[in-house]
Amino acid sequence: MGKYLSDDELIATINHSSEPYIIIEGPDDVMIYRWMLDDIGFTAYLEPRNGCGGVRKMYDRRNEIKNAKVIFICDKDTIVYTGVIPKGYEDIIYTTGYSIENDLYQGRKLEKQLFEQKDRELFEKALSSFLRYYACELEKFQKGQEYNFREKPEAIINHKDYSLQVSLLNNFSEPSTKTIEYLNSGYDLLLRGHSLFKLVGMILRRQNRKIQYRDDAIYEICYKLCRSQCVESLQNKIKTTLSI
């Protein structure tokens, strides 16, 4: 985990502090949570724990923590498809969508703010292609088979015509229309958030687009100019917990 404290070190540090701590999944999330805290006027230490498993490991040791102002936040991940939170972890705060990136993107306001007509056309093509792959993997997940939601859009979608390069996929089978429609109707919350932002980035950074946006710029625009209801809900949960 590099520069971050071990669990033992973090618990010892928390117990010698009266400051709030928020235990989150990974370092990539820090930027978003920092924006959220700044907006509600709260300060807290943000401590990444190497995924939801890492957050749950810390949560399992919560009886060792004396500081009352500690919050545990996890991405829903596949819980967004099942609705079933693992027993014993119901009191962790969860995102509404697949991940914090999905909560950030919820409502698709970024598309309304930044997409020109050509952007919309190309995004629909790229999304349609990516949904074929993702729906196939979702059906594997639903059947209890080995699945993979982590293929990078830029690695499996042709950059010229935005078609899906099926030959690059493992054990691909054409998914049902029902599964594709399910994902398409709520892709802002249901598609793995990191992949969704990569899809948007493919369009907003394409070679012949006059103005191009880096990933961090897209995230910042999404948060600061396209505030979602999910982000506001999560902010309220943090504010309520830290105000006790």
PyMOL commands that set and color helices and strands:
alter all, ss='L'
color gray80, all
select helices_A, chain A and resi 7-15+27-40+52-60+62-64+79-82+100-105+109-114+117-142+153-156+166-168+177-185+187-190+193-204+215-225+229-243
alter helices_A, ss='H'
color red, helices_A
select strands_A, chain A and resi 21-24+45-48+70-74+93-94
alter strands_A, ss='S'
color yellow, strands_A
deselect
rebuild
show_as cartoon
